[in-house]
Amino acid sequence: MTAVTSRAPLEGVPVRRTNSSAQTSRWTALAVLCAGQLMVILDGTVVNVALPTIQQDLGFSSSGLAWVVNAYLVPFGGLLLLAGRLGDLIGRKRVFVAGLGIFTTASLLCGVSQDPAMLLASRFAQGIGGAVTSAVTLGMVVTLFPLPKERAKAIGVYSFVQSAGGSMGLLAGGALTQTISWHWIFFVNVPIGIAAATMAARVLASEHGVGLDKGTDAVGALLVTSALMLSVYTIVETTNYGWTSAHTLSFGAVTLALLLAFVARQAKASHPLLPLRVFRSHNVSGAMGIQALMVAGMFSFQFLCVLYLQRVLGFDEIHTGLGIFPVSVAIGALSLGLSPKLIARFGPRAVLLPGLALITTGLAALGRVPADGSYIVNVLPALLPLGIGFGLAMPSLATLAMSAATPQDSGIASGMFNTMQQIGSAFSLAVLSALATSHTDALLGHGASTASALTGGYQLAFRIGSGLVAVALLLSATLLRSSATAHPPAAETKPVAENAAR
């Protein structure tokens, strides 16, 4: 493989043309980045279908079982921002490979766990590795592909992995759990992680970053990491304590105080961890908030549609995964094909708006599924607009969120984008699940059948999810500027893939 014959990416030397070997190297690098990201995304959902088996095998209590998921979410959501900035400072390749190493080792420990304590500790370590790996991935993708058309295509691939990975995880988790054992939902990560880390060491360019002296804000790092981890913990624990409990209100107040202290620190620090200039762009700051709302709405589908298929329609794990799979197919068809072309031609905002409209429509359709419904008649027609809409919206939002990122800030922008996604997911899981359960209990109390009560709870959650995405659509139409394109900042001109072993 021929190396790219030019300076390192952060030196800002324009390179307008590359040879075919260099082009191949960049797409190989994208494949490696996406393989690592896919592994992390899959792990976010692959565990869900195995929870009953894990509970029975390891003796988890009902409340303790939730922490098989939460022990991963808390460090994952809390460390994305710090890991992203660390990639800017010491080099994104180093951070990516280190994250893969942590995640792969933790996956092995999860697979060999014989008691709840070991599994929870290993899941926490997995969350750390997942955050470190994911935080820098999008930043590396946009630096790899500085030209608008190529960048749009690369972000389409990344978005497909991000969005379809969850659905693929449900199918893989069900298949592995039913055919082998739950241990293999973790063991499968080991060879993938080793292969991805080995390839990353070969095909990603070595970079030194801007240096720790340009952003070593230890106080800021402590404040924001504590705030984000505490916020995720507070949200996920509302299912046990409620939103108005002393526990939730006190932890929420501490979280808010930490975030305000962090913002004040960044405004005054000479080398801030999170340069506030990142949010000066209306498109960047708007895309971050819209991302949280869209993910919160879509999570009602990803989590509660699974429960509807299993508890109401009687699907087993494998058939549930197959039932959700059309969404992945639709997302792939759009993200990998049409979306990049549309974004390059019309701009991300113009593509985002119909995408959010389709998601709103699909969730509203799910809000009408009956207790005696049919998958073909009632579910599948709602899934198709969801998949198409997400396939349009996700690449558009990623493009907008990274539109003002320079090579020096792409890691922190990537980390922030993923952080908003995790906050949206955690909020949706806590709020929509609680509302669905509460409504189901009320219907049962009024004499409804179990299937009707469950369906009523899911319908409410789907409708609220549709409302959240509708708000995201309104914000997109009013806040975002149509002048945004996929064009990178002027300083961003050099691909980052090369043969490290040249």
C-alpha positions as CSV (number, residue, x, y, z in Angstrom):
1,M,0.0,0.0,0.0
2,T,1.4,3.4,-1.0
3,A,1.6,6.0,1.6
4,V,0.1,9.4,1.2
5,T,3.1,11.6,0.4
6,S,2.4,14.7,2.3
7,R,2.6,16.2,5.8
8,A,0.5,15.2,8.8
9,P,-3.1,16.3,8.9
10,L,-2.8,19.1,11.4
11,E,0.0,20.8,9.5
12,G,-2.6,22.3,7.2
13,V,-0.8,21.8,3.9
14,P,-3.4,21.6,1.0
15,V,-3.3,18.5,-1.1
16,R,-5.8,18.7,-4.0
17,R,-5.1,15.3,-5.6
18,T,-4.1,11.9,-4.3
19,N,-3.2,8.7,-6.1
20,S,-5.5,5.6,-6.2
21,S,-3.5,3.8,-3.5
22,A,-4.0,6.7,-1.2
23,Q,-7.7,6.7,-2.0
24,T,-8.0,3.0,-1.2
25,S,-6.1,3.6,2.0
26,R,-8.6,6.2,3.1
27,W,-11.6,4.0,2.4
28,T,-9.9,1.1,4.2
29,A,-9.4,3.5,7.2
30,L,-13.1,4.3,7.1
31,A,-14.0,0.6,7.1
32,V,-11.8,0.1,10.2
33,L,-13.3,3.1,12.0
34,C,-16.8,1.9,11.2
35,A,-16.0,-1.6,12.4
36,G,-14.9,-0.3,15.7
37,Q,-18.0,1.9,15.9
38,L,-20.3,-0.9,14.9
39,M,-19.0,-3.1,17.7
40,V,-19.7,-0.4,20.2
41,I,-23.2,0.4,18.9
42,L,-24.2,-3.3,18.7
43,D,-23.2,-3.7,22.3
44,G,-25.7,-1.0,23.3
45,T,-28.7,-3.2,22.2
46,V,-27.3,-6.7,21.9
47,V,-27.6,-7.1,25.7
48,N,-31.3,-6.2,25.8
49,V,-32.7,-9.4,24.4
50,A,-30.4,-11.5,26.7
51,L,-31.4,-9.8,30.0
52,P,-33.9,-12.5,31.1
53,T,-31.4,-15.3,30.5
54,I,-28.6,-13.3,32.3
55,Q,-31.0,-12.7,35.2
56,Q,-31.8,-16.4,35.5
57,D,-28.2,-17.6,35.1
58,L,-26.4,-15.1,37.4
59,G,-29.2,-14.5,39.9
60,F,-29.8,-10.8,39.4
61,S,-32.6,-9.1,41.2
62,S,-35.1,-7.2,39.2
63,S,-33.7,-3.8,40.2
64,G,-30.1,-5.1,39.8
65,L,-30.8,-6.3,36.3
66,A,-31.3,-2.8,35.0
67,W,-27.7,-2.0,35.9
68,V,-26.5,-4.5,33.3
69,V,-27.6,-1.7,30.9
70,N,-27.0,1.3,33.1
71,A,-23.5,0.3,34.1
72,Y,-22.6,0.7,30.5
73,L,-24.6,3.9,29.8
74,V,-23.3,6.0,32.7
75,P,-19.5,5.9,31.8
76,F,-20.3,5.9,28.1
77,G,-22.4,9.1,28.3
78,G,-20.1,10.7,30.8
79,L,-16.7,10.3,29.1
80,L,-17.5,11.1,25.5
81,L,-16.7,14.8,25.7
82,L,-13.5,14.3,27.6
83,A,-12.4,11.5,25.3
84,G,-13.1,13.6,22.2
85,R,-11.0,16.5,23.5
86,L,-8.2,14.1,24.5
87,G,-8.1,12.9,20.9
88,D,-7.6,16.5,19.7
89,L,-4.7,16.9,22.2
90,I,-2.7,13.7,22.0
91,G,-3.9,12.3,18.7
92,R,-7.2,10.6,17.7
93,K,-5.5,7.4,16.5
94,R,-4.0,6.8,19.9
95,V,-7.3,7.4,21.6
96,F,-9.2,5.2,19.1
97,V,-6.8,2.2,19.5
98,A,-6.7,2.6,23.3
99,G,-10.5,2.6,23.4
100,L,-10.7,-0.6,21.3
101,G,-8.2,-2.2,23.7
102,I,-10.2,-1.4,26.7
103,F,-13.5,-2.4,25.1
104,T,-12.2,-5.7,23.8
105,T,-10.6,-6.7,27.2
106,A,-13.8,-5.7,29.0
107,S,-15.9,-7.7,26.6
108,L,-13.8,-10.8,27.4
109,L,-14.3,-10.2,31.1
110,C,-18.1,-9.8,30.6
111,G,-18.2,-13.1,28.8
112,V,-16.5,-15.0,31.5
113,S,-18.4,-13.4,34.4
114,Q,-19.9,-15.8,36.9
115,D,-21.6,-13.4,39.3
116,P,-23.4,-10.1,39.1
117,A,-20.6,-8.0,40.6
118,M,-18.1,-9.1,38.0
119,L,-20.5,-8.6,35.1
120,L,-21.4,-5.1,36.3
121,A,-17.8,-4.1,36.8
122,S,-16.9,-5.4,33.4
123,R,-19.8,-3.6,31.8
124,F,-18.6,-0.3,33.4
125,A,-15.2,-0.9,31.8
126,Q,-16.9,-1.6,28.5
127,G,-18.7,1.8,28.8
128,I,-15.3,3.5,29.3
129,G,-13.9,1.7,26.2
130,G,-16.9,2.4,24.2
131,A,-16.8,6.1,25.0
132,V,-13.1,6.4,24.2
133,T,-13.6,4.6,20.9
134,S,-16.7,6.4,19.7
135,A,-15.7,9.9,20.8
136,V,-13.1,10.4,18.1
137,T,-14.6,8.3,15.3
138,L,-16.7,11.0,13.6
139,G,-13.9,13.5,13.9
140,M,-11.5,11.2,12.1
141,V,-14.1,10.5,9.4
142,V,-14.6,14.2,8.5
143,T,-10.8,14.7,8.5
144,L,-10.3,11.7,6.3
145,F,-12.6,13.2,3.6
146,P,-12.3,16.9,3.2
147,L,-14.0,17.2,-0.2
148,P,-17.8,17.7,0.0
149,K,-19.0,14.8,-2.1
150,E,-16.6,12.3,-0.5
151,R,-17.4,13.6,2.9
152,A,-21.1,13.2,2.4
153,K,-20.6,9.6,1.3
154,A,-18.3,8.8,4.2
155,I,-20.7,10.4,6.7
156,G,-23.5,8.3,5.1
157,V,-21.5,5.1,5.8
158,Y,-20.9,6.3,9.4
159,S,-24.5,7.2,9.9
160,F,-25.6,3.8,8.7
161,V,-23.4,2.1,11.3
162,Q,-24.7,4.5,14.0
163,S,-28.4,4.1,13.2
164,A,-28.7,0.6,11.9
165,G,-26.3,-1.0,14.4
166,G,-29.0,-0.9,17.1
167,S,-31.4,-3.0,15.0
168,M,-28.7,-5.4,14.0
169,G,-27.8,-5.8,17.6
170,L,-31.3,-7.0,18.4
171,L,-31.1,-9.7,15.7
172,A,-27.6,-10.7,16.7
173,G,-28.3,-10.8,20.4
174,G,-31.4,-13.0,19.9
175,A,-29.6,-15.4,17.6
176,L,-26.5,-15.8,19.8
177,T,-28.6,-16.1,23.0
178,Q,-31.0,-18.7,21.6
179,T,-28.4,-20.8,19.6
180,I,-25.4,-20.7,21.9
181,S,-25.5,-18.7,25.2
182,W,-25.6,-15.2,26.4
183,H,-21.8,-15.3,27.0
184,W,-21.3,-15.1,23.3
185,I,-22.9,-11.7,22.9
186,F,-19.7,-10.5,24.6
187,F,-17.2,-13.0,23.3
188,V,-18.0,-12.1,19.7
189,N,-16.4,-8.7,20.3
190,V,-13.0,-10.1,21.1
191,P,-11.9,-11.2,17.6
192,I,-13.5,-8.1,16.0
193,G,-11.8,-5.8,18.5
194,I,-8.4,-7.4,18.0
195,A,-8.7,-7.2,14.2
196,A,-10.0,-3.6,14.3
197,A,-7.1,-2.5,16.6
198,T,-4.5,-4.3,14.4
199,M,-5.8,-2.7,11.2
200,A,-6.1,0.7,12.8
201,A,-2.5,0.6,13.8
202,R,-1.6,0.0,10.2
203,V,-3.9,2.2,8.1
204,L,-4.5,5.2,10.3
205,A,-2.0,8.0,10.1
206,S,0.0,8.7,13.3
207,E,-0.7,12.1,14.7
208,H,0.5,14.0,17.7
209,G,-2.4,16.3,18.2
210,V,-2.1,19.9,19.2
211,G,-0.4,19.0,22.5
212,L,-1.6,18.7,26.1
213,D,-0.5,22.2,26.8
214,K,-3.2,23.5,24.4
215,G,-6.1,22.1,26.4
216,T,-5.1,20.5,29.7
217,D,-7.9,21.8,31.8
218,A,-8.0,19.2,34.7
219,V,-10.6,21.2,36.6
220,G,-12.8,21.5,33.6
221,A,-12.4,17.8,32.8
222,L,-13.4,16.8,36.3
223,L,-16.4,19.1,36.3
224,V,-17.9,18.0,32.9
225,T,-17.2,14.3,33.4
226,S,-18.8,14.4,36.8
227,A,-21.8,16.4,35.5
228,L,-22.4,14.1,32.5
229,M,-22.0,10.9,34.4
230,L,-24.2,12.2,37.2
231,S,-26.9,13.4,34.7
232,V,-27.1,10.0,33.0
233,Y,-27.2,8.3,36.5
234,T,-30.0,10.6,37.6
235,I,-32.1,10.1,34.5
236,V,-31.8,6.3,34.5
237,E,-32.6,6.1,38.2
238,T,-35.9,8.0,37.8
239,T,-37.5,4.6,37.0
240,N,-36.9,3.7,40.7
241,Y,-37.3,7.1,42.4
242,G,-39.6,9.2,40.2
243,W,-39.0,12.6,38.8
244,T,-40.1,14.6,41.8
245,S,-38.4,12.6,44.5
246,A,-35.7,14.1,46.7
247,H,-33.2,11.8,45.1
248,T,-33.8,13.0,41.6
249,L,-34.2,16.7,42.5
250,S,-31.0,16.7,44.6
251,F,-28.9,14.9,42.1
252,G,-30.3,17.0,39.3
253,A,-29.4,20.2,41.2
254,V,-25.9,19.0,41.7
255,T,-25.6,18.2,38.0
256,L,-26.9,21.6,37.0
257,A,-24.4,23.3,39.3
258,L,-21.5,21.3,37.9
259,L,-22.5,22.1,34.3
260,L,-22.8,25.8,35.1
261,A,-19.4,25.7,36.8
262,F,-17.9,24.0,33.8
263,V,-19.3,26.6,31.4
264,A,-18.0,29.4,33.6
265,R,-14.6,27.7,33.7
266,Q,-14.5,27.3,29.9
267,A,-15.3,31.0,29.3
268,K,-12.3,32.1,31.4
269,A,-9.7,29.3,30.9
270,S,-6.8,30.1,28.7
271,H,-6.8,26.6,27.3
272,P,-10.4,25.3,27.7
273,L,-11.3,21.7,27.4
274,L,-14.4,22.7,25.4
275,P,-13.7,25.9,23.4
276,L,-17.1,27.7,23.4
277,R,-16.4,28.9,19.8
278,V,-17.6,25.5,18.8
279,F,-21.2,26.7,19.5
280,R,-21.0,30.0,17.7
281,S,-22.4,28.4,14.6
282,H,-26.3,28.3,14.6
283,N,-26.1,25.1,12.6
284,V,-23.7,23.3,14.9
285,S,-25.4,24.2,18.2
286,G,-28.8,23.6,16.6
287,A,-27.8,20.2,15.2
288,M,-26.7,19.2,18.7
289,G,-30.1,19.9,20.3
290,I,-32.0,18.5,17.3
291,Q,-29.9,15.3,17.6
292,A,-31.0,14.8,21.2
293,L,-34.7,15.3,20.4
294,M,-34.6,13.0,17.3
295,V,-32.8,10.3,19.2
296,A,-35.2,10.6,22.2
297,G,-38.1,10.2,19.8
298,M,-36.6,7.3,17.9
299,F,-35.7,5.5,21.1
300,S,-39.4,5.0,21.7
301,F,-39.3,2.9,18.6
302,Q,-36.0,1.1,19.3
303,F,-37.0,0.0,22.8
304,L,-40.8,-0.1,23.0
305,C,-41.5,-1.5,19.5
306,V,-39.5,-4.5,20.6
307,L,-41.6,-4.9,23.6
308,Y,-44.8,-4.6,21.6
309,L,-43.6,-7.3,19.2
310,Q,-42.7,-9.6,22.0
311,R,-45.3,-9.0,24.7
312,V,-48.4,-8.3,22.5
313,L,-47.7,-10.0,19.2
314,G,-45.8,-12.9,20.8
315,F,-42.6,-12.7,18.8
316,D,-39.5,-14.6,20.0
317,E,-36.0,-12.9,20.1
318,I,-35.0,-13.9,16.6
319,H,-38.3,-13.0,15.0
320,T,-38.2,-9.7,16.9
321,G,-34.9,-8.9,15.3
322,L,-36.1,-9.9,11.9
323,G,-39.2,-7.7,12.4
324,I,-37.1,-4.7,13.1
325,F,-34.6,-5.4,10.4
326,P,-36.5,-3.6,7.6
327,V,-35.6,-0.4,9.4
328,S,-31.9,-1.2,9.0
329,V,-32.4,-2.0,5.3
330,A,-34.2,1.3,4.7
331,I,-31.5,3.2,6.7
332,G,-28.8,1.5,4.7
333,A,-30.4,2.2,1.4
334,L,-30.7,5.9,2.1
335,S,-27.5,6.5,4.1
336,L,-25.2,4.6,1.7
337,G,-26.9,5.7,-1.5
338,L,-29.3,8.6,-1.9
339,S,-28.6,10.7,1.2
340,P,-24.9,11.6,0.4
341,K,-25.9,12.7,-3.2
342,L,-28.8,14.8,-1.9
343,I,-26.7,16.4,0.8
344,A,-23.9,17.2,-1.6
345,R,-26.4,18.8,-4.1
346,F,-29.0,20.5,-1.9
347,G,-27.2,20.9,1.5
348,P,-27.9,19.0,4.8
349,R,-30.8,21.2,6.0
350,A,-32.9,20.5,2.9
351,V,-32.4,16.8,3.4
352,L,-32.9,16.9,7.1
353,L,-36.4,18.4,7.0
354,P,-38.2,15.6,5.0
355,G,-36.3,13.1,7.0
356,L,-37.6,14.4,10.3
357,A,-41.1,14.6,8.8
358,L,-41.0,11.0,7.8
359,I,-39.9,9.9,11.3
360,T,-42.7,11.9,12.9
361,T,-45.2,10.2,10.6
362,G,-43.8,6.7,11.3
363,L,-43.9,7.2,15.1
364,A,-47.5,8.6,14.8
365,A,-48.5,5.5,12.9
366,L,-47.0,3.3,15.6
367,G,-49.1,5.3,18.1
368,R,-52.2,3.7,16.5
369,V,-51.1,0.0,16.6
370,P,-54.0,-2.1,18.1
371,A,-53.7,-4.9,20.6
372,D,-54.9,-7.4,18.1
373,G,-52.7,-6.0,15.4
374,S,-50.8,-7.6,12.5
375,Y,-47.1,-7.1,11.8
376,I,-47.7,-6.7,8.0
377,V,-50.8,-4.5,8.3
378,N,-50.0,-2.3,11.4
379,V,-46.2,-2.4,12.1
380,L,-44.3,-2.7,8.8
381,P,-46.1,0.3,7.2
382,A,-44.8,2.4,10.1
383,L,-41.3,1.0,10.1
384,L,-40.6,2.0,6.4
385,P,-41.0,5.8,6.9
386,L,-39.0,5.5,10.1
387,G,-36.1,3.8,8.3
388,I,-36.2,6.2,5.3
389,G,-36.5,9.2,7.5
390,F,-33.6,8.2,9.7
391,G,-31.5,7.4,6.7
392,L,-32.1,11.0,5.5
393,A,-31.8,12.8,8.9
394,M,-28.8,11.1,10.5
395,P,-26.2,11.9,7.8
396,S,-27.6,15.4,7.6
397,L,-27.3,16.1,11.3
398,A,-23.8,14.7,11.4
399,T,-22.8,16.9,8.5
400,L,-24.3,20.0,10.2
401,A,-22.8,19.2,13.6
402,M,-19.3,18.9,12.1
403,S,-19.7,21.7,9.6
404,A,-17.6,24.2,11.6
405,A,-15.1,21.8,13.1
406,T,-11.5,22.5,12.4
407,P,-8.9,19.7,12.5
408,Q,-8.0,21.0,16.0
409,D,-11.6,20.7,17.3
410,S,-13.0,17.8,15.3
411,G,-12.5,15.4,18.3
412,I,-14.4,17.6,20.7
413,A,-17.2,18.2,18.2
414,S,-17.5,14.5,17.5
415,G,-17.6,13.8,21.3
416,M,-20.2,16.4,21.8
417,F,-22.4,15.0,19.0
418,N,-22.3,11.6,20.5
419,T,-22.9,13.0,24.0
420,M,-26.1,14.6,22.9
421,Q,-27.2,11.2,21.4
422,Q,-26.6,9.4,24.7
423,I,-28.4,12.1,26.7
424,G,-31.4,11.8,24.4
425,S,-31.3,8.0,24.7
426,A,-31.1,8.0,28.5
427,F,-33.8,10.6,28.8
428,S,-36.1,8.8,26.5
429,L,-35.5,5.4,28.2
430,A,-36.4,6.9,31.6
431,V,-39.3,9.1,30.6
432,L,-41.1,7.2,27.9
433,S,-40.7,3.8,29.7
434,A,-42.1,5.3,32.9
435,L,-45.0,6.9,31.1
436,A,-45.8,3.7,29.2
437,T,-45.7,1.7,32.4
438,S,-47.8,4.2,34.3
439,H,-50.5,4.3,31.6
440,T,-50.5,0.5,31.4
441,D,-51.0,0.2,35.1
442,A,-53.9,2.7,34.9
443,L,-55.6,0.8,32.1
444,L,-55.2,-2.5,34.1
445,G,-56.8,-0.8,37.0
446,H,-59.8,0.1,34.9
447,G,-60.2,-3.6,33.8
448,A,-58.4,-3.6,30.5
449,S,-56.9,-6.9,29.3
450,T,-53.1,-7.3,29.6
451,A,-52.6,-7.0,25.9
452,S,-54.8,-3.9,25.6
453,A,-53.2,-2.2,28.6
454,L,-49.7,-2.9,27.3
455,T,-50.6,-1.6,23.9
456,G,-52.1,1.5,25.4
457,G,-48.9,2.3,27.2
458,Y,-46.8,1.8,24.1
459,Q,-49.2,3.9,22.0
460,L,-48.7,6.8,24.4
461,A,-45.0,6.5,24.3
462,F,-44.9,6.4,20.5
463,R,-47.1,9.5,20.3
464,I,-44.8,11.4,22.7
465,G,-41.9,10.3,20.6
466,S,-43.6,11.6,17.5
467,G,-44.1,14.9,19.3
468,L,-40.4,15.2,20.2
469,V,-39.4,14.7,16.6
470,A,-42.0,17.2,15.5
471,V,-40.4,19.7,17.8
472,A,-37.0,18.8,16.3
473,L,-38.6,19.4,12.8
474,L,-39.8,22.8,13.9
475,L,-36.4,23.8,15.3
476,S,-34.7,22.6,12.1
477,A,-37.0,24.8,10.0
478,T,-36.6,27.9,12.1
479,L,-33.0,27.7,13.5
480,L,-30.9,26.1,10.9
481,R,-29.6,28.0,7.9
482,S,-30.0,26.7,4.4
483,S,-26.6,28.1,3.5
484,A,-24.8,25.3,5.3
485,T,-23.2,22.8,3.0
486,A,-21.0,19.8,3.3
487,H,-18.0,22.0,2.6
488,P,-15.2,21.7,5.3
489,P,-13.3,24.6,6.9
490,A,-10.5,25.9,4.8
491,A,-7.9,24.4,7.1
492,E,-9.2,21.0,6.6
493,T,-7.5,19.7,3.5
494,K,-5.6,16.6,4.2
495,P,-6.7,12.9,4.5
496,V,-5.5,11.1,7.6
497,A,-5.1,7.5,6.3
498,E,-1.7,6.2,5.4
499,N,0.2,2.9,5.7
500,A,1.8,3.3,9.1
501,A,4.2,0.5,8.3
502,R,5.7,2.1,5.2
